[in-house]
Amino acid sequence: MMQLLEWLAGFTISFNIIQLNSALIMAEETRKMITATKNLFYAISAKGIAHFDNSDGAAITFAMSVHSILDHESDSHHAGSDDADGEMNS
């Protein structure tokens, strides 16, 4: 029984490290997406293609909306549901 508890403790520590690393990667990739979207919106505004009262706010809102839709599609897919199929195509 003690060996099982020691193994579980080691597994839990390893799992928490994996979760931490995954969270760090996801946070970094999300930050990159927001930065790229801000740069895109600045360029669109500078070229006169569109006007934004608040380019940063618009870029963050757009980027996080796309991010949420992709998460929703992924969650639905992994749950075996087709509720979100084609959300990004609508």
C-alpha positions, 0 to 999 in steps of 0.5 A: 500500500505504501508503494502505491501511495508513493507512486501516486504522489510521484504521479501527482507531482509529475502531472502538476508539472505537465499542467503547469508547462501546458498552462505556460505554453497556452498563455504564451501562445495566447499572448502571441495571438493577441500581439499579432492581432493588435499589429494587424489592427494597427496596420489596418487602421494606418492604411485607412482600411478601417477605423477603430476608436480603440485598436487595442480593445478591438484587437483583444476582443476579436482575438479572444472571440476567435480563441473562445470559438476554437476552444468551443469547437475543440471541446465539443469535438472531444466530447463527441458532440457536433454542436459547434461544427462549423462555428468558424464557417458561419 
